[in-house]
């Protein structure tokens, strides 16, 4: 076998590298694929009722903490629009 036959073989990783390189050339950003979720609107009466129920809870409950996190998510969703 001549010495030059070995030089013409490509390493096994070359096709993998080429695929990964081409995938990086995508023209559509991920923000186009994932639109902002809708924000549910609540009536004034529903908001007053919810506020009364939350005030009846103790400050340290997990429910109050989760609602605080939910309020942040709603603000972020509004900003996304």
C-alpha positions, 0 to 999 in steps of 0.5 A: 500500500503506497504512503499516499493512500493513508493521507486521503482518508478523512477522520470520522469527526469531519462529517460531524463537524460539518453538520454542526457548522451548518446547523449554526447557520440557521436564519430564524431566531428562537424568538420567532418560534416561541411567541409571547404567551397571552396575558389573561385579563381579570375584571376589577371585581375578580381582582378585588376578590383575589386581593381579599383572599390574599390578605386573609392568608398569612404573609409567610405562606407559599401561596403568597410567594408563588403569587408574587412570582406569578406577578413578575411573570405577568410583567415580563409577558407584557414587556414581551409584547 
